[in-house]
Amino acid sequence: ASEGKNGASAAENTPPRVPQGKQGERSSVFYSAGQFFFEYLVVVSLKKMPDGHYEPKITYQFPKRENLLKGQKEEEERLLQAIPLFCFPDGNNWAPITEFTSETFSFVLTNVDGSRKIGYCRRLLPSGRGVRLPEVFCIISCLGCFGLFSKILDEVEKRRQISMAVIYPFMQGLRESPFPSPGKTVTIKSFIPESGTELIELTRPVDAHLEHVEFQPLLQRLSPHLILHIFASAMLERRLIFLAEELSVLSQCIHAVAALLYPFTWAHTYIPVVPECLLDTVCCPTPFMVGIQMRHLEQVLEQPMEEALIVDLCEGKIIRAVGDEEEILPGKLQNEMLLSLNRHNNNNNEHTSEQLNALVSEAFVHFFVRLVGHYGSHIKWSRSGSGSFQERAFCKAIASKSCRRFLKKFVKTNMFSLFIEEAEKSRIPQEGNG
């Protein structure tokens, strides 16, 4: 499965000055408990340049730079250059304002070695009178847990309205706490002037693979039918462009689409919100999954682009398609998934978001079990303990013609190769129930 190895770095076409947003190998999705919650918190503010434009700059960083080891410094330099761009991806057309609804979004940066860092952002207007500029509080972490970090950002925002000085002890306390295991809670003590000491409880969801995702925003904006067209295109590793104006909508919906592929991982360019200066990413010949603000639609459509699926999240429709999306998935399995997604849609208000996440994920995992659940019995193990996947026998083992047709395409993808590479190493043949 040598294709998998090339695919892991399949984002050479973007300017080297920005760490690429692609998801790395599968193993990077499972984080061990006890790690640091975060690497650092930065504040990105808009600074007025001589030509009257505003440029995002890092104005505060915790912990301070001097505490970094020498080797870390170069890596951090590169990351720190990219962060402001992703905190204000909507360019520098800002003017001071008096009111602004704060928003939460996230981005992914990939290091040279393929490891990933996630930036969790809260863009807010600092308290005060008169016109002022929004700023972004960005927490950089290797840990994927959107719900948990949203709660941390709520606390940061609450403290920001009192003073910057109150944020520091809270982040210090957080940094000294170990990241909890799934289902467990960590309690952080935090003192706020006027209100005294508060205890903040941070709990990780029991199901670790669902902690970086909310399916609700996707289901609210797109019909189950369209979600399946997008899922099918992602499975064949095509080019996917999502459009919305709000950064939070883009990042939530794209994380949700990537999560539908579990237990597989998108292994190509992955940028939930593309900064304005990187819009030519859409000219890449390789697969990508990107989010673009609606205001750049004209610009994007003018680019010389290969075939892509363009999804409008505001109107809930597909603007441009390849044309075969309806036929990609095996009919019977597609109908089963439609039924189960429609069922969740009809119960929309009865489920908590955790329940909804579990139900939606279950429908897609069940699809994969039906399609590829027998892979474990097609890995031949040698005496030395190395495994070798028998692709032809694996595809032949499926009785349904339409499933077999689809499977022959799916086994050629990078995400399948990476998945099988992991399985060949694990020596414990996975018992499928195909």
RODONU-983143 format. One line per field, with one value per residue (C-alpha): residue number from 1; residue in one letter; x, y negated, z negated. Coordinates in nm, 3 decimals, decimal comma, always signed. Layout:
num = c(NUM/...)
residu = c(a/...)
px = c(X/...)
py = c(Y/...)
pz = c(Z/...)
This chain:
num = c(1/2/3/4/5/6/7/8/9/10/11/12/13/14/15/16/17/18/19/20/21/22/23/24/25/26/27/28/29/30/31/32/33/34/35/36/37/38/39/40/41/42/43/44/45/46/47/48/49/50/51/52/53/54/55/56/57/58/59/60/61/62/63/64/65/66/67/68/69/70/71/72/73/74/75/76/77/78/79/80/81/82/83/84/85/86/87/88/89/90/91/92/93/94/95/96/97/98/99/100/101/102/103/104/105/106/107/108/109/110/111/112/113/114/115/116/117/118/119/120/121/122/123/124/125/126/127/128/129/130/131/132/133/134/135/136/137/138/139/140/141/142/143/144/145/146/147/148/149/150/151/152/153/154/155/156/157/158/159/160/161/162/163/164/165/166/167/168/169/170/171/172/173/174/175/176/177/178/179/180/181/182/183/184/185/186/187/188/189/190/191/192/193/194/195/196/197/198/199/200/201/202/203/204/205/206/207/208/209/210/211/212/213/214/215/216/217/218/219/220/221/222/223/224/225/226/227/228/229/230/231/232/233/234/235/236/237/238/239/240/241/242/243/244/245/246/247/248/249/250/251/252/253/254/255/256/257/258/259/260/261/262/263/264/265/266/267/268/269/270/271/272/273/274/275/276/277/278/279/280/281/282/283/284/285/286/287/288/289/290/291/292/293/294/295/296/297/298/299/300/301/302/303/304/305/306/307/308/309/310/311/312/313/314/315/316/317/318/319/320/321/322/323/324/325/326/327/328/329/330/331/332/333/334/335/336/337/338/339/340/341/342/343/344/345/346/347/348/349/350/351/352/353/354/355/356/357/358/359/360/361/362/363/364/365/366/367/368/369/370/371/372/373/374/375/376/377/378/379/380/381/382/383/384/385/386/387/388/389/390/391/392/393/394/395/396/397/398/399/400/401/402/403/404/405/406/407/408/409/410/411/412/413/414/415/416/417/418/419/420/421/422/423/424/425/426/427/428/429/430/431/432/433/434)
residu = c(a/s/e/g/k/n/g/a/s/a/a/e/n/t/p/p/r/v/p/q/g/k/q/g/e/r/s/s/v/f/y/s/a/g/q/f/f/f/e/y/l/v/v/v/s/l/k/k/m/p/d/g/h/y/e/p/k/i/t/y/q/f/p/k/r/e/n/l/l/k/g/q/k/e/e/e/e/r/l/l/q/a/i/p/l/f/c/f/p/d/g/n/n/w/a/p/i/t/e/f/t/s/e/t/f/s/f/v/l/t/n/v/d/g/s/r/k/i/g/y/c/r/r/l/l/p/s/g/r/g/v/r/l/p/e/v/f/c/i/i/s/c/l/g/c/f/g/l/f/s/k/i/l/d/e/v/e/k/r/r/q/i/s/m/a/v/i/y/p/f/m/q/g/l/r/e/s/p/f/p/s/p/g/k/t/v/t/i/k/s/f/i/p/e/s/g/t/e/l/i/e/l/t/r/p/v/d/a/h/l/e/h/v/e/f/q/p/l/l/q/r/l/s/p/h/l/i/l/h/i/f/a/s/a/m/l/e/r/r/l/i/f/l/a/e/e/l/s/v/l/s/q/c/i/h/a/v/a/a/l/l/y/p/f/t/w/a/h/t/y/i/p/v/v/p/e/c/l/l/d/t/v/c/c/p/t/p/f/m/v/g/i/q/m/r/h/l/e/q/v/l/e/q/p/m/e/e/a/l/i/v/d/l/c/e/g/k/i/i/r/a/v/g/d/e/e/e/i/l/p/g/k/l/q/n/e/m/l/l/s/l/n/r/h/n/n/n/n/n/e/h/t/s/e/q/l/n/a/l/v/s/e/a/f/v/h/f/f/v/r/l/v/g/h/y/g/s/h/i/k/w/s/r/s/g/s/g/s/f/q/e/r/a/f/c/k/a/i/a/s/k/s/c/r/r/f/l/k/k/f/v/k/t/n/m/f/s/l/f/i/e/e/a/e/k/s/r/i/p/q/e/g/n/g)
px = c(+0,000/+0,270/+0,018/-0,068/+0,278/+0,276/-0,072/+0,035/+0,215/-0,029/-0,034/+0,279/+0,100/+0,038/+0,284/+0,554/+0,522/+0,207/+0,199/-0,038/-0,383/-0,414/-0,512/-0,229/-0,229/-0,510/-0,313/-0,300/-0,672/-0,644/-0,486/-0,349/-0,484/-0,242/-0,097/-0,092/-0,430/-0,269/+0,067/-0,008/-0,266/-0,211/-0,407/-0,420/-0,507/-0,550/-0,273/-0,311/-0,046/+0,090/-0,137/-0,445/-0,503/-0,520/-0,293/-0,339/-0,044/+0,018/+0,007/+0,020/+0,144/+0,127/+0,356/+0,629/+0,874/+1,187/+1,053/+1,082/+1,365/+1,601/+1,471/+1,115/+1,187/+1,215/+0,903/+0,718/+0,837/+0,672/+0,352/+0,342/+0,369/+0,071/-0,158/-0,263/-0,358/-0,593/-0,738/-0,840/-0,881/-1,129/-0,853/-0,782/-1,099/-1,176/-1,293/-1,347/-1,696/-1,913/-2,096/-1,990/-2,130/-1,840/-1,779/-1,593/-1,409/-1,104/-0,826/-0,571/-0,199/+0,028/+0,395/+0,674/+0,668/+0,295/+0,185/-0,113/-0,199/-0,545/-0,614/-0,933/-1,041/-1,282/-1,320/-1,466/-1,490/-1,301/-1,520/-1,507/-1,681/-1,682/-1,548/-1,282/-1,147/-1,222/-0,941/-0,899/-0,804/-0,648/-0,553/-0,305/-0,333/-0,252/-0,579/-0,896/-1,189/-1,401/-1,665/-1,407/-1,213/-1,533/-1,598/-1,240/-1,286/-1,610/-1,403/-1,133/-1,396/-1,559/-1,220/-1,128/-1,425/-1,270/-0,903/-0,625/-0,449/-0,726/-0,678/-0,319/-0,379/-0,668/-0,453/-0,170/-0,407/-0,524/-0,168/-0,084/-0,385/-0,356/-0,589/-0,864/-0,933/-1,261/-1,561/-1,352/-1,358/-1,084/-1,161/-0,973/-0,973/-0,984/-0,995/-1,183/-1,171/-1,513/-1,648/-1,389/-1,267/-1,459/-1,438/-1,457/-1,533/-1,415/-1,546/-1,443/-1,713/-1,704/-1,672/-1,335/-1,385/-1,687/-1,535/-1,421/-1,752/-2,109/-2,333/-2,625/-2,497/-2,459/-2,805/-2,960/-2,816/-2,822/-3,076/-2,976/-2,968/-2,703/-2,504/-2,478/-2,361/-2,087/-1,997/-1,972/-1,745/-1,524/-1,496/-1,359/-1,121/-1,251/-1,219/-1,475/-1,541/-1,783/-1,917/-2,064/-2,008/-1,957/-1,628/-1,799/-2,040/-1,756/-1,536/-1,820/-1,960/-1,623/-1,516/-1,850/-1,798/-1,446/-1,587/-1,840/-1,544/-1,455/-1,279/-1,101/-0,918/-0,909/-0,541/-0,524/-0,534/-0,784/-0,843/-1,172/-1,136/-0,908/-0,738/-0,801/-0,438/-0,452/-0,765/-0,566/-0,566/-0,878/-0,655/-0,478/-0,503/-0,487/-0,789/-0,884/-1,159/-1,176/-1,408/-1,436/-1,627/-1,922/-1,783/-1,504/-1,739/-1,687/-1,310/-1,323/-1,543/-1,302/-1,008/-0,896/-1,032/-1,047/-1,378/-1,501/-1,813/-1,910/-2,156/-2,345/-2,414/-2,625/-2,884/-2,834/-2,764/-2,491/-2,362/-2,137/-2,114/-1,935/-2,275/-2,249/-2,291/-2,626/-2,474/-2,152/-2,278/-2,438/-2,815/-2,930/-2,678/-2,750/-3,122/-3,057/-2,849/-3,112/-3,374/-3,167/-3,069/-3,432/-3,531/-3,285/-3,408/-3,765/-3,664/-3,452/-3,560/-3,579/-3,210/-2,930/-2,635/-2,439/-2,721/-2,749/-2,372/-2,380/-2,679/-2,542/-2,197/-2,351/-2,531/-2,204/-1,996/-2,261/-2,220/-1,844/-1,894/-2,127/-1,888/-1,539/-1,600/-1,449/-1,105/-0,945/-1,004/-0,818/-0,489/-0,239/+0,003/+0,354/+0,552/+0,756/+0,433/+0,402/+0,063/-0,020/-0,362/-0,524/-0,708/-0,862/-1,000/-1,132/-1,330/-1,453/-1,589/-1,876/-2,184/-2,357/-2,244/-2,299/-2,106/-1,823/-1,809/-1,785/-1,535/-1,295/-1,277/-1,259/-0,963/-0,759/-0,795/-0,525/-0,753/-0,808/-0,433/-0,342/-0,605/-0,479/-0,115/-0,209/-0,399/-0,106/+0,112/-0,129/-0,099/-0,433/-0,656/-0,967/-1,277/-1,513/-1,880/-1,922)
py = c(+0,000/-0,242/-0,501/-0,568/-0,695/-0,948/-1,056/-1,149/-1,451/-1,529/-1,901/-2,020/-2,273/-2,534/-2,812/-2,677/-2,972/-2,830/-2,496/-2,282/-2,199/-1,829/-1,549/-1,310/-0,940/-0,776/-0,726/-1,101/-1,105/-0,919/-1,128/-0,993/-1,131/-1,313/-1,531/-1,908/-2,059/-2,314/-2,439/-2,805/-3,077/-3,371/-3,689/-3,817/-4,185/-4,402/-4,662/-4,960/-4,971/-5,291/-5,235/-5,237/-4,860/-4,643/-4,346/-4,069/-4,040/-3,832/-4,076/-3,836/-3,485/-3,251/-3,081/-3,319/-3,237/-3,211/-2,893/-2,705/-2,467/-2,557/-2,289/-2,396/-2,756/-2,719/-2,505/-2,757/-3,048/-2,892/-2,821/-3,164/-3,325/-3,128/-3,173/-3,539/-3,451/-3,175/-3,386/-3,656/-3,453/-3,709/-3,947/-4,293/-4,479/-4,579/-4,902/-4,975/-4,875/-4,912/-4,578/-4,228/-3,884/-3,669/-3,356/-3,030/-2,841/-2,623/-2,550/-2,275/-2,321/-2,036/-2,028/-1,904/-1,566/-1,523/-1,587/-1,816/-2,111/-2,258/-2,626/-2,690/-3,050/-3,290/-3,621/-3,885/-4,258/-4,361/-4,538/-4,916/-5,219/-5,358/-5,196/-4,928/-4,630/-4,265/-4,040/-3,664/-3,442/-3,130/-2,819/-2,593/-2,229/-1,884/-1,762/-1,739/-1,813/-2,099/-2,095/-2,107/-2,395/-2,594/-2,577/-2,691/-2,981/-3,078/-3,114/-3,311/-3,546/-3,596/-3,693/-3,914/-4,136/-4,194/-4,225/-4,043/-3,985/-3,751/-3,519/-3,433/-3,243/-3,052/-2,934/-2,852/-2,631/-2,464/-2,406/-2,231/-1,999/-1,668/-1,616/-1,379/-1,035/-0,990/-1,019/-1,170/-1,521/-1,755/-2,041/-2,368/-2,622/-2,979/-3,302/-3,599/-3,939/-4,033/-3,675/-3,474/-3,125/-2,929/-2,559/-2,485/-2,129/-2,009/-1,670/-1,469/-1,276/-0,899/-0,836/-0,987/-0,979/-1,208/-1,476/-1,700/-1,711/-1,839/-1,691/-1,923/-2,221/-1,998/-1,841/-2,185/-2,315/-2,022/-1,755/-1,392/-1,343/-1,610/-1,492/-1,150/-1,306/-1,487/-1,173/-0,970/-1,233/-1,243/-0,863/-0,876/-1,156/-1,423/-1,801/-1,954/-2,325/-2,450/-2,805/-3,005/-3,352/-3,262/-3,105/-2,899/-2,743/-2,653/-2,497/-2,303/-2,164/-2,063/-1,889/-1,707/-1,589/-1,466/-1,283/-1,094/-0,903/-0,742/-0,496/-0,633/-0,965/-1,230/-1,229/-1,528/-1,906/-2,006/-2,375/-2,450/-2,822/-2,925/-3,262/-3,508/-3,502/-3,124/-3,109/-2,957/-2,634/-2,553/-2,515/-2,214/-1,901/-1,686/-1,617/-1,881/-1,966/-2,341/-2,610/-2,948/-3,258/-3,337/-3,682/-3,512/-3,303/-3,506/-3,489/-3,113/-3,046/-3,243/-3,017/-2,748/-2,457/-2,082/-1,907/-1,983/-1,960/-2,310/-2,320/-2,633/-2,596/-2,917/-2,799/-2,429/-2,342/-2,221/-2,491/-2,273/-1,895/-1,626/-1,481/-1,119/-1,183/-1,002/-0,682/-0,654/-0,463/-0,117/-0,179/+0,048/-0,087/-0,445/-0,396/-0,248/-0,553/-0,791/-0,623/-0,652/-1,017/-1,110/-0,941/-1,163/-1,467/-1,402/-1,365/-1,676/-1,834/-1,523/-1,432/-1,600/-1,688/-1,392/-1,152/-1,297/-1,268/-0,905/-0,818/-0,983/-0,835/-0,492/-0,505/-0,574/-0,328/-0,064/-0,142/-0,080/+0,240/+0,373/+0,272/+0,341/+0,510/+0,834/+0,682/+0,856/+1,202/+1,102/+1,014/+1,299/+1,316/+1,451/+1,638/+1,326/+1,147/+0,915/+0,889/+0,867/+0,761/+0,973/+0,707/+0,923/+1,184/+0,904/+0,744/+1,081/+1,177/+0,929/+1,084/+0,766/+0,646/+0,277/+0,302/+0,481/+0,210/-0,063/+0,131/+0,163/-0,218/-0,264/-0,028/-0,255/-0,560/-0,690/-0,667/-0,296/-0,236/-0,417/-0,222/+0,112/+0,018/-0,030/+0,299/+0,488/+0,368/+0,456/+0,837/+0,877/+0,970/+0,754/+0,966/+0,820/+0,909/+0,845)
pz = c(+0,000/+0,100/+0,222/-0,139/-0,214/+0,069/-0,025/-0,373/-0,235/+0,041/-0,004/+0,167/+0,381/+0,118/+0,039/-0,194/-0,430/-0,587/-0,767/-0,567/-0,694/-0,631/-0,861/-0,930/-0,993/-1,185/-1,502/-1,559/-1,631/-1,961/-2,233/-2,554/-2,875/-3,103/-2,827/-2,856/-2,775/-2,548/-2,424/-2,442/-2,429/-2,196/-2,147/-1,791/-1,747/-1,440/-1,402/-1,172/-0,899/-0,735/-0,432/-0,655/-0,634/-0,944/-0,983/-1,240/-1,483/-1,795/-2,087/-2,382/-2,434/-2,731/-2,831/-2,724/-2,443/-2,657/-2,819/-2,489/-2,412/-2,126/-1,888/-1,946/-1,854/-1,476/-1,459/-1,676/-1,462/-1,159/-1,346/-1,503/-1,161/-1,035/-1,336/-1,276/-0,920/-1,035/-1,320/-1,071/-0,751/-0,622/-0,523/-0,651/-0,557/-0,913/-1,065/-1,434/-1,552/-1,861/-1,854/-1,758/-1,840/-1,949/-1,744/-1,792/-1,519/-1,478/-1,231/-1,179/-1,118/-1,016/-1,104/-0,882/-1,059/-0,991/-1,351/-1,386/-1,605/-1,638/-1,693/-1,891/-1,838/-2,003/-1,823/-2,051/-2,106/-2,421/-2,675/-2,664/-2,523/-2,172/-1,857/-1,887/-1,700/-1,763/-1,883/-1,871/-2,163/-2,016/-2,212/-2,033/-2,133/-1,994/-2,143/-1,938/-2,167/-2,042/-2,318/-2,594/-2,439/-2,371/-2,743/-2,818/-2,574/-2,754/-3,070/-2,887/-2,742/-3,082/-3,229/-2,934/-3,017/-3,362/-3,259/-3,075/-3,408/-3,526/-3,227/-3,320/-3,650/-3,494/-3,200/-3,443/-3,642/-3,324/-3,207/-3,534/-3,508/-3,323/-3,026/-3,152/-3,004/-2,812/-3,042/-3,324/-3,471/-3,579/-3,819/-3,796/-4,076/-3,960/-4,152/-4,007/-4,183/-4,323/-4,283/-4,477/-4,392/-4,131/-4,053/-3,683/-3,578/-3,240/-3,131/-2,826/-2,642/-2,687/-2,315/-2,227/-1,848/-1,874/-2,094/-1,812/-1,634/-1,631/-1,361/-1,443/-1,235/-0,930/-0,968/-1,017/-0,691/-0,452/-0,366/-0,440/-0,063/-0,012/-0,315/-0,149/+0,180/-0,013/-0,209/+0,114/+0,274/-0,038/-0,037/+0,317/+0,209/+0,442/+0,413/+0,175/+0,125/-0,140/-0,141/-0,428/-0,565/-0,931/-1,032/-1,301/-1,048/-0,812/-1,076/-1,246/-0,920/-0,776/-1,098/-1,087/-0,728/-0,812/-1,117/-0,903/-0,757/-1,093/-1,138/-0,829/-0,822/-0,551/-0,450/-0,218/-0,230/-0,500/-0,572/-0,752/-0,679/-0,393/-0,449/-0,167/-0,050/+0,000/+0,215/+0,501/+0,296/+0,501/+0,811/+0,654/+0,866/+0,550/+0,323/+0,067/-0,179/-0,236/-0,368/-0,198/-0,301/-0,076/+0,007/+0,207/+0,422/+0,742/+0,699/+0,645/+0,948/+1,167/+1,071/+1,317/+1,117/+1,168/+1,102/+0,752/+0,541/+0,423/+0,134/+0,026/-0,348/-0,361/-0,108/-0,177/+0,186/+0,419/+0,656/+0,868/+0,886/+1,084/+1,175/+1,059/+0,684/+0,675/+0,816/+0,612/+0,307/+0,333/+0,356/+0,074/-0,177/-0,068/-0,133/-0,477/-0,569/-0,430/-0,646/-0,959/-0,891/-0,824/-1,147/-1,340/-1,152/-1,257/-1,622/-1,595/-1,920/-2,133/-2,127/-2,316/-2,094/-2,238/-2,151/-1,803/-1,750/-1,859/-1,638/-1,325/-1,374/-1,431/-1,095/-0,912/-1,114/-1,039/-0,668/-0,694/-0,893/-0,622/-0,346/-0,486/-0,822/-0,691/-0,624/-0,927/-0,783/-0,463/-0,627/-0,594/-0,882/-0,827/-1,093/-1,162/-1,255/-0,957/-0,788/-0,422/-0,300/-0,027/+0,171/+0,445/+0,209/-0,015/+0,272/+0,403/+0,062/+0,105/+0,263/+0,383/+0,727/+0,653/+0,326/+0,502/+0,771/+0,509/+0,298/+0,592/+0,606/+0,230/+0,181/+0,411/+0,182/-0,048/-0,350/-0,292/-0,235/-0,557/-0,748/-0,615/-0,682/-1,048/-1,053/-0,900/-1,186/-1,464/-1,456/-1,632/-1,338/-1,370/-1,382/-1,130/-1,112/-0,740)
